[in-house]
């Protein structure tokens, strides 16, 4: 697996430190994947299989239902992103 380094404003870092229960690298990984899906640069099925937490979650439900939920999540993310650019 590749590694990246990113810079954050100090106040964001402090807030993250207040929540050590969150796996921030997984949050970043999922956010990057969602962005790539919204750009339609890579196949959503490949992405579903690439994220450990997503894979673990969908293993408990039907594959078709998981794909449907994933597509719904992407749609909601697009609406959210559009809202943020209008604000």
Jmol script that loads the backbone (N, CA, C; Angstrom):
load data "model"
ATOM      1  N   UNK A   1       0.845  -1.174   0.000  1.00  0.00           N
ATOM      2  CA  UNK A   1       0.000   0.000   0.000  1.00  0.00           C
ATOM      3  C   UNK A   1       0.890   1.237   0.000  1.00  0.00           C
ATOM      4  N   UNK A   2       0.505   2.216  -0.786  1.00  0.00           N
ATOM      5  CA  UNK A   2       1.252   3.467  -0.870  1.00  0.00           C
ATOM      6  C   UNK A   2       0.954   4.346   0.342  1.00  0.00           C
ATOM      7  N   UNK A   3       1.863   5.252   0.633  1.00  0.00           N
ATOM      8  CA  UNK A   3       1.692   6.197   1.739  1.00  0.00           C
ATOM      9  C   UNK A   3       1.709   7.615   1.191  1.00  0.00           C
ATOM     10  N   UNK A   4       0.928   8.505   1.828  1.00  0.00           N
ATOM     11  CA  UNK A   4       0.958   9.914   1.476  1.00  0.00           C
ATOM     12  C   UNK A   4       1.089  10.734   2.748  1.00  0.00           C
ATOM     13  N   UNK A   5       1.505  11.964   2.585  1.00  0.00           N
ATOM     14  CA  UNK A   5       1.575  12.910   3.688  1.00  0.00           C
ATOM     15  C   UNK A   5       0.689  14.083   3.314  1.00  0.00           C
ATOM     16  N   UNK A   6      -0.090  14.577   4.269  1.00  0.00           N
ATOM     17  CA  UNK A   6      -0.903  15.742   3.979  1.00  0.00           C
ATOM     18  C   UNK A   6      -0.772  16.762   5.093  1.00  0.00           C
ATOM     19  N   UNK A   7      -1.029  17.999   4.731  1.00  0.00           N
ATOM     20  CA  UNK A   7      -0.951  19.102   5.692  1.00  0.00           C
ATOM     21  C   UNK A   7      -2.357  19.519   6.082  1.00  0.00           C
ATOM     22  N   UNK A   8      -2.510  19.814   7.366  1.00  0.00           N
ATOM     23  CA  UNK A   8      -3.798  20.248   7.897  1.00  0.00           C
ATOM     24  C   UNK A   8      -3.602  21.526   8.706  1.00  0.00           C
ATOM     25  N   UNK A   9      -4.622  22.360   8.756  1.00  0.00           N
ATOM     26  CA  UNK A   9      -4.542  23.497   9.675  1.00  0.00           C
ATOM     27  C   UNK A   9      -4.402  22.983  11.106  1.00  0.00           C
ATOM     28  N   UNK A  10      -3.714  23.716  11.912  1.00  0.00           N
ATOM     29  CA  UNK A  10      -3.441  23.290  13.285  1.00  0.00           C
ATOM     30  C   UNK A  10      -4.725  23.014  14.069  1.00  0.00           C
ATOM     31  N   UNK A  11      -5.758  23.843  13.889  1.00  0.00           N
ATOM     32  CA  UNK A  11      -7.002  23.646  14.640  1.00  0.00           C
ATOM     33  C   UNK A  11      -7.686  22.332  14.243  1.00  0.00           C
ATOM     34  N   UNK A  12      -7.565  21.926  12.994  1.00  0.00           N
ATOM     35  CA  UNK A  12      -8.145  20.656  12.557  1.00  0.00           C
ATOM     36  C   UNK A  12      -7.401  19.507  13.231  1.00  0.00           C
ATOM     37  N   UNK A  13      -6.094  19.607  13.256  1.00  0.00           N
ATOM     38  CA  UNK A  13      -5.273  18.573  13.899  1.00  0.00           C
ATOM     39  C   UNK A  13      -5.630  18.442  15.382  1.00  0.00           C
ATOM     40  N   UNK A  14      -5.800  19.583  16.050  1.00  0.00           N
ATOM     41  CA  UNK A  14      -6.164  19.542  17.476  1.00  0.00           C
ATOM     42  C   UNK A  14      -7.508  18.849  17.683  1.00  0.00           C
ATOM     43  N   UNK A  15      -8.466  19.156  16.815  1.00  0.00           N
ATOM     44  CA  UNK A  15      -9.778  18.510  16.932  1.00  0.00           C
ATOM     45  C   UNK A  15      -9.678  17.012  16.681  1.00  0.00           C
ATOM     46  N   UNK A  16      -8.855  16.627  15.730  1.00  0.00           N
ATOM     47  CA  UNK A  16      -8.666  15.199  15.462  1.00  0.00           C
ATOM     48  C   UNK A  16      -8.093  14.498  16.679  1.00  0.00           C
ATOM     49  N   UNK A  17      -7.159  15.135  17.343  1.00  0.00           N
ATOM     50  CA  UNK A  17      -6.528  14.540  18.527  1.00  0.00           C
ATOM     51  C   UNK A  17      -7.535  14.342  19.656  1.00  0.00           C
ATOM     52  N   UNK A  18      -8.625  15.108  19.653  1.00  0.00           N
ATOM     53  CA  UNK A  18      -9.660  14.954  20.675  1.00  0.00           C
ATOM     54  C   UNK A  18     -10.490  13.699  20.451  1.00  0.00           C
ATOM     55  N   UNK A  19     -10.303  13.049  19.290  1.00  0.00           N
ATOM     56  CA  UNK A  19     -11.078  11.858  18.957  1.00  0.00           C
ATOM     57  C   UNK A  19     -10.150  10.708  18.543  1.00  0.00           C
ATOM     58  N   UNK A  20      -9.391  10.181  19.500  1.00  0.00           N
ATOM     59  CA  UNK A  20      -8.455   9.104  19.174  1.00  0.00           C
ATOM     60  C   UNK A  20      -9.144   7.803  18.767  1.00  0.00           C
ATOM     61  N   UNK A  21     -10.441   7.697  19.024  1.00  0.00           N
ATOM     62  CA  UNK A  21     -11.168   6.485  18.651  1.00  0.00           C
ATOM     63  C   UNK A  21     -11.398   6.388  17.143  1.00  0.00           C
ATOM     64  N   UNK A  22     -11.241   7.509  16.445  1.00  0.00           N
ATOM     65  CA  UNK A  22     -11.459   7.535  14.996  1.00  0.00           C
ATOM     66  C   UNK A  22     -10.168   7.143  14.278  1.00  0.00           C
ATOM     67  N   UNK A  23     -10.286   6.273  13.301  1.00  0.00           N
ATOM     68  CA  UNK A  23      -9.135   5.901  12.472  1.00  0.00           C
ATOM     69  C   UNK A  23      -9.053   6.919  11.336  1.00  0.00           C
ATOM     70  N   UNK A  24      -8.303   7.984  11.565  1.00  0.00           N
ATOM     71  CA  UNK A  24      -8.275   9.104  10.626  1.00  0.00           C
ATOM     72  C   UNK A  24      -7.708   8.723   9.271  1.00  0.00           C
ATOM     73  N   UNK A  25      -6.787   7.786   9.230  1.00  0.00           N
ATOM     74  CA  UNK A  25      -6.262   7.373   7.931  1.00  0.00           C
ATOM     75  C   UNK A  25      -7.356   6.691   7.109  1.00  0.00           C
ATOM     76  N   UNK A  26      -8.252   5.966   7.789  1.00  0.00           N
ATOM     77  CA  UNK A  26      -9.367   5.333   7.080  1.00  0.00           C
ATOM     78  C   UNK A  26     -10.363   6.390   6.590  1.00  0.00           C
ATOM     79  N   UNK A  27     -10.584   7.421   7.390  1.00  0.00           N
ATOM     80  CA  UNK A  27     -11.464   8.523   6.973  1.00  0.00           C
ATOM     81  C   UNK A  27     -10.893   9.177   5.720  1.00  0.00           C
ATOM     82  N   UNK A  28      -9.600   9.450   5.731  1.00  0.00           N
ATOM     83  CA  UNK A  28      -8.956  10.064   4.564  1.00  0.00           C
ATOM     84  C   UNK A  28      -9.020   9.139   3.357  1.00  0.00           C
ATOM     85  N   UNK A  29      -8.747   7.856   3.570  1.00  0.00           N
ATOM     86  CA  UNK A  29      -8.771   6.882   2.484  1.00  0.00           C
ATOM     87  C   UNK A  29     -10.161   6.832   1.839  1.00  0.00           C
ATOM     88  N   UNK A  30     -11.200   6.776   2.659  1.00  0.00           N
ATOM     89  CA  UNK A  30     -12.557   6.718   2.128  1.00  0.00           C
ATOM     90  C   UNK A  30     -12.929   8.009   1.412  1.00  0.00           C
ATOM     91  N   UNK A  31     -12.501   9.135   1.932  1.00  0.00           N
ATOM     92  CA  UNK A  31     -12.787  10.412   1.279  1.00  0.00           C
ATOM     93  C   UNK A  31     -12.129  10.498  -0.091  1.00  0.00           C
ATOM     94  N   UNK A  32     -10.911  10.027  -0.178  1.00  0.00           N
ATOM     95  CA  UNK A  32     -10.202  10.033  -1.466  1.00  0.00           C
ATOM     96  C   UNK A  32     -10.916   9.121  -2.456  1.00  0.00           C
ATOM     97  N   UNK A  33     -11.325   7.954  -1.989  1.00  0.00           N
ATOM     98  CA  UNK A  33     -12.036   7.021  -2.857  1.00  0.00           C
ATOM     99  C   UNK A  33     -13.338   7.640  -3.349  1.00  0.00           C
ATOM    100  N   UNK A  34     -14.097   8.269  -2.454  1.00  0.00           N
ATOM    101  CA  UNK A  34     -15.342   8.911  -2.862  1.00  0.00           C
ATOM    102  C   UNK A  34     -15.104  10.000  -3.899  1.00  0.00           C
ATOM    103  N   UNK A  35     -14.058  10.761  -3.709  1.00  0.00           N
ATOM    104  CA  UNK A  35     -13.731  11.807  -4.681  1.00  0.00           C
ATOM    105  C   UNK A  35     -13.430  11.189  -6.038  1.00  0.00           C
ATOM    106  N   UNK A  36     -12.670  10.123  -6.057  1.00  0.00           N
ATOM    107  CA  UNK A  36     -12.352   9.459  -7.315  1.00  0.00           C
ATOM    108  C   UNK A  36     -13.605   8.927  -7.992  1.00  0.00           C
ATOM    109  N   UNK A  37     -14.525   8.400  -7.204  1.00  0.00           N
ATOM    110  CA  UNK A  37     -15.775   7.909  -7.772  1.00  0.00           C
ATOM    111  C   UNK A  37     -16.555   9.067  -8.382  1.00  0.00           C
ATOM    112  N   UNK A  38     -16.597  10.196  -7.695  1.00  0.00           N
ATOM    113  CA  UNK A  38     -17.341  11.340  -8.220  1.00  0.00           C
ATOM    114  C   UNK A  38     -16.701  11.872  -9.497  1.00  0.00           C
ATOM    115  N   UNK A  39     -15.442  11.645  -9.656  1.00  0.00           N
ATOM    116  CA  UNK A  39     -14.760  12.061 -10.884  1.00  0.00           C
ATOM    117  C   UNK A  39     -14.878  11.005 -11.978  1.00  0.00           C
ATOM    118  N   UNK A  40     -15.479   9.866 -11.619  1.00  0.00           N
ATOM    119  CA  UNK A  40     -15.655   8.755 -12.559  1.00  0.00           C
ATOM    120  C   UNK A  40     -14.340   8.289 -13.162  1.00  0.00           C
ATOM    121  N   UNK A  41     -13.289   8.340 -12.367  1.00  0.00           N
ATOM    122  CA  UNK A  41     -11.985   7.936 -12.879  1.00  0.00           C
ATOM    123  C   UNK A  41     -11.702   6.458 -12.700  1.00  0.00           C
ATOM    124  N   UNK A  42     -12.340   5.844 -11.728  1.00  0.00           N
ATOM    125  CA  UNK A  42     -12.105   4.424 -11.514  1.00  0.00           C
ATOM    126  C   UNK A  42     -13.413   3.718 -11.227  1.00  0.00           C
ATOM    127  N   UNK A  43     -13.424   2.436 -11.402  1.00  0.00           N
ATOM    128  CA  UNK A  43     -14.605   1.606 -11.280  1.00  0.00           C
ATOM    129  C   UNK A  43     -15.058   1.484  -9.822  1.00  0.00           C
ATOM    130  N   UNK A  44     -16.338   1.746  -9.569  1.00  0.00           N
ATOM    131  CA  UNK A  44     -16.866   1.682  -8.208  1.00  0.00           C
ATOM    132  C   UNK A  44     -16.733   0.285  -7.613  1.00  0.00           C
ATOM    133  N   UNK A  45     -16.870  -0.756  -8.429  1.00  0.00           N
ATOM    134  CA  UNK A  45     -16.726  -2.119  -7.913  1.00  0.00           C
ATOM    135  C   UNK A  45     -15.318  -2.364  -7.389  1.00  0.00           C
ATOM    136  N   UNK A  46     -14.321  -1.866  -8.105  1.00  0.00           N
ATOM    137  CA  UNK A  46     -12.939  -2.002  -7.644  1.00  0.00           C
ATOM    138  C   UNK A  46     -12.745  -1.276  -6.323  1.00  0.00           C
ATOM    139  N   UNK A  47     -13.360  -0.104  -6.199  1.00  0.00           N
ATOM    140  CA  UNK A  47     -13.230   0.662  -4.965  1.00  0.00           C
ATOM    141  C   UNK A  47     -13.877  -0.051  -3.789  1.00  0.00           C
ATOM    142  N   UNK A  48     -15.042  -0.627  -4.030  1.00  0.00           N
ATOM    143  CA  UNK A  48     -15.715  -1.354  -2.956  1.00  0.00           C
ATOM    144  C   UNK A  48     -14.817  -2.435  -2.375  1.00  0.00           C
ATOM    145  N   UNK A  49     -14.090  -3.091  -3.248  1.00  0.00           N
ATOM    146  CA  UNK A  49     -13.226  -4.183  -2.803  1.00  0.00           C
ATOM    147  C   UNK A  49     -11.900  -3.708  -2.231  1.00  0.00           C
ATOM    148  N   UNK A  50     -11.582  -2.429  -2.407  1.00  0.00           N
ATOM    149  CA  UNK A  50     -10.270  -1.944  -1.981  1.00  0.00           C
ATOM    150  C   UNK A  50     -10.241  -1.422  -0.548  1.00  0.00           C
ATOM    151  N   UNK A  51     -11.395  -1.117   0.015  1.00  0.00           N
ATOM    152  CA  UNK A  51     -11.424  -0.550   1.361  1.00  0.00           C
ATOM    153  C   UNK A  51     -11.784  -1.604   2.396  1.00  0.00           C
ATOM    154  N   UNK A  52     -10.896  -1.862   3.336  1.00  0.00           N
ATOM    155  CA  UNK A  52     -11.140  -2.914   4.330  1.00  0.00           C
ATOM    156  C   UNK A  52     -12.432  -2.733   5.114  1.00  0.00           C
ATOM    157  N   UNK A  53     -12.719  -1.528   5.595  1.00  0.00           N
ATOM    158  CA  UNK A  53     -13.934  -1.334   6.384  1.00  0.00           C
ATOM    159  C   UNK A  53     -15.182  -1.487   5.537  1.00  0.00           C
ATOM    160  N   UNK A  54     -15.122  -1.023   4.310  1.00  0.00           N
ATOM    161  CA  UNK A  54     -16.272  -1.194   3.416  1.00  0.00           C
ATOM    162  C   UNK A  54     -16.463  -2.665   3.118  1.00  0.00           C
ATOM    163  N   UNK A  55     -15.369  -3.347   2.810  1.00  0.00           N
ATOM    164  CA  UNK A  55     -15.447  -4.778   2.504  1.00  0.00           C
ATOM    165  C   UNK A  55     -16.028  -5.548   3.686  1.00  0.00           C
ATOM    166  N   UNK A  56     -15.583  -5.213   4.888  1.00  0.00           N
ATOM    167  CA  UNK A  56     -16.083  -5.891   6.087  1.00  0.00           C
ATOM    168  C   UNK A  56     -17.574  -5.628   6.268  1.00  0.00           C
ATOM    169  N   UNK A  57     -17.996  -4.391   6.037  1.00  0.00           N
ATOM    170  CA  UNK A  57     -19.408  -4.036   6.194  1.00  0.00           C
ATOM    171  C   UNK A  57     -20.271  -4.724   5.159  1.00  0.00           C
ATOM    172  N   UNK A  58     -19.822  -4.736   3.912  1.00  0.00           N
ATOM    173  CA  UNK A  58     -20.668  -5.326   2.875  1.00  0.00           C
ATOM    174  C   UNK A  58     -20.662  -6.841   2.930  1.00  0.00           C
ATOM    175  N   UNK A  59     -19.704  -7.419   3.627  1.00  0.00           N
ATOM    176  CA  UNK A  59     -19.704  -8.882   3.725  1.00  0.00           C
ATOM    177  C   UNK A  59     -20.915  -9.364   4.518  1.00  0.00           C
ATOM    178  N   UNK A  60     -21.511  -8.457   5.284  1.00  0.00           N
ATOM    179  CA  UNK A  60     -22.673  -8.812   6.092  1.00  0.00           C
ATOM    180  C   UNK A  60     -23.985  -8.642   5.328  1.00  0.00           C
ATOM    181  N   UNK A  61     -23.936  -8.001   4.158  1.00  0.00           N
ATOM    182  CA  UNK A  61     -25.162  -7.794   3.396  1.00  0.00           C
ATOM    183  C   UNK A  61     -24.977  -8.310   1.976  1.00  0.00           C
ATOM    184  N   UNK A  62     -26.087  -8.431   1.274  1.00  0.00           N
ATOM    185  CA  UNK A  62     -26.098  -8.889  -0.111  1.00  0.00           C
ATOM    186  C   UNK A  62     -25.244  -7.951  -0.980  1.00  0.00           C
ATOM    187  N   UNK A  63     -24.488  -8.509  -1.906  1.00  0.00           N
ATOM    188  CA  UNK A  63     -23.593  -7.723  -2.759  1.00  0.00           C
ATOM    189  C   UNK A  63     -24.352  -6.672  -3.568  1.00  0.00           C
ATOM    190  N   UNK A  64     -25.491  -7.028  -4.114  1.00  0.00           N
ATOM    191  CA  UNK A  64     -26.272  -6.060  -4.894  1.00  0.00           C
ATOM    192  C   UNK A  64     -26.766  -4.917  -4.021  1.00  0.00           C
ATOM    193  N   UNK A  65     -27.181  -5.236  -2.804  1.00  0.00           N
ATOM    194  CA  UNK A  65     -27.613  -4.199  -1.872  1.00  0.00           C
ATOM    195  C   UNK A  65     -26.444  -3.287  -1.511  1.00  0.00           C
ATOM    196  N   UNK A  66     -25.269  -3.863  -1.321  1.00  0.00           N
ATOM    197  CA  UNK A  66     -24.083  -3.064  -1.001  1.00  0.00           C
ATOM    198  C   UNK A  66     -23.754  -2.098  -2.139  1.00  0.00           C
ATOM    199  N   UNK A  67     -23.829  -2.584  -3.370  1.00  0.00           N
ATOM    200  CA  UNK A  67     -23.550  -1.713  -4.517  1.00  0.00           C
ATOM    201  C   UNK A  67     -24.577  -0.593  -4.599  1.00  0.00           C
ATOM    202  N   UNK A  68     -25.842  -0.932  -4.325  1.00  0.00           N
ATOM    203  CA  UNK A  68     -26.902   0.076  -4.362  1.00  0.00           C
ATOM    204  C   UNK A  68     -26.657   1.143  -3.290  1.00  0.00           C
ATOM    205  N   UNK A  69     -26.288   0.709  -2.092  1.00  0.00           N
ATOM    206  CA  UNK A  69     -26.009   1.656  -1.011  1.00  0.00           C
ATOM    207  C   UNK A  69     -24.787   2.513  -1.323  1.00  0.00           C
ATOM    208  N   UNK A  70     -23.777   1.911  -1.917  1.00  0.00           N
ATOM    209  CA  UNK A  70     -22.567   2.648  -2.273  1.00  0.00           C
ATOM    210  C   UNK A  70     -22.893   3.729  -3.300  1.00  0.00           C
ATOM    211  N   UNK A  71     -23.686   3.379  -4.308  1.00  0.00           N
ATOM    212  CA  UNK A  71     -24.063   4.361  -5.334  1.00  0.00           C
ATOM    213  C   UNK A  71     -24.895   5.483  -4.725  1.00  0.00           C
ATOM    214  N   UNK A  72     -25.757   5.134  -3.764  1.00  0.00           N
ATOM    215  CA  UNK A  72     -26.546   6.147  -3.074  1.00  0.00           C
ATOM    216  C   UNK A  72     -25.623   7.086  -2.289  1.00  0.00           C
ATOM    217  N   UNK A  73     -24.616   6.518  -1.640  1.00  0.00           N
ATOM    218  CA  UNK A  73     -23.665   7.312  -0.881  1.00  0.00           C
ATOM    219  C   UNK A  73     -22.926   8.279  -1.805  1.00  0.00           C
ATOM    220  N   UNK A  74     -22.531   7.798  -2.976  1.00  0.00           N
ATOM    221  CA  UNK A  74     -21.829   8.647  -3.941  1.00  0.00           C
ATOM    222  C   UNK A  74     -22.747   9.774  -4.393  1.00  0.00           C
ATOM    223  N   UNK A  75     -24.010   9.452  -4.659  1.00  0.00           N
ATOM    224  CA  UNK A  75     -24.975  10.468  -5.085  1.00  0.00           C
ATOM    225  C   UNK A  75     -25.125  11.546  -4.007  1.00  0.00           C
ATOM    226  N   UNK A  76     -25.240  11.112  -2.755  1.00  0.00           N
ATOM    227  CA  UNK A  76     -25.366  12.065  -1.650  1.00  0.00           C
ATOM    228  C   UNK A  76     -24.110  12.918  -1.513  1.00  0.00           C
ATOM    229  N   UNK A  77     -22.958  12.308  -1.705  1.00  0.00           N
ATOM    230  CA  UNK A  77     -21.698  13.053  -1.635  1.00  0.00           C
ATOM    231  C   UNK A  77     -21.646  14.112  -2.728  1.00  0.00           C
ATOM    232  N   UNK A  78     -22.121  13.780  -3.921  1.00  0.00           N
ATOM    233  CA  UNK A  78     -22.150  14.752  -5.013  1.00  0.00           C
ATOM    234  C   UNK A  78     -23.066  15.923  -4.669  1.00  0.00           C
ATOM    235  N   UNK A  79     -24.243  15.625  -4.087  1.00  0.00           N
ATOM    236  CA  UNK A  79     -25.155  16.702  -3.690  1.00  0.00           C
ATOM    237  C   UNK A  79     -24.505  17.584  -2.633  1.00  0.00           C
ATOM    238  N   UNK A  80     -23.833  16.946  -1.677  1.00  0.00           N
ATOM    239  CA  UNK A  80     -23.156  17.689  -0.612  1.00  0.00           C
ATOM    240  C   UNK A  80     -22.066  18.579  -1.186  1.00  0.00           C
ATOM    241  N   UNK A  81     -21.283  18.019  -2.106  1.00  0.00           N
ATOM    242  CA  UNK A  81     -20.199  18.783  -2.723  1.00  0.00           C
ATOM    243  C   UNK A  81     -20.761  19.968  -3.508  1.00  0.00           C
ATOM    244  N   UNK A  82     -21.864  19.737  -4.230  1.00  0.00           N
ATOM    245  CA  UNK A  82     -22.493  20.813  -4.994  1.00  0.00           C
ATOM    246  C   UNK A  82     -22.980  21.908  -4.062  1.00  0.00           C
ATOM    247  N   UNK A  83     -23.592  21.514  -2.938  1.00  0.00           N
ATOM    248  CA  UNK A  83     -24.067  22.477  -1.937  1.00  0.00           C
ATOM    249  C   UNK A  83     -22.903  23.306  -1.411  1.00  0.00           C
ATOM    250  N   UNK A  84     -21.789  22.653  -1.115  1.00  0.00           N
ATOM    251  CA  UNK A  84     -20.637  23.371  -0.568  1.00  0.00           C
ATOM    252  C   UNK A  84     -20.072  24.377  -1.566  1.00  0.00           C
ATOM    253  N   UNK A  85     -20.099  24.057  -2.852  1.00  0.00           N
ATOM    254  CA  UNK A  85     -19.573  24.987  -3.842  1.00  0.00           C
ATOM    255  C   UNK A  85     -20.508  26.161  -4.068  1.00  0.00           C
ATOM    256  N   UNK A  86     -21.808  25.974  -3.760  1.00  0.00           N
ATOM    257  CA  UNK A  86     -22.776  27.070  -3.904  1.00  0.00           C
ATOM    258  C   UNK A  86     -22.744  28.014  -2.705  1.00  0.00           C
ATOM    259  N   UNK A  87     -22.306  27.492  -1.553  1.00  0.00           N
ATOM    260  CA  UNK A  87     -22.321  28.287  -0.323  1.00  0.00           C
ATOM    261  C   UNK A  87     -21.267  29.368  -0.327  1.00  0.00           C
TER     262      UNK A  87
END
end "model"
wireframe off; spacefill off
backbone 0.3
color backbone group
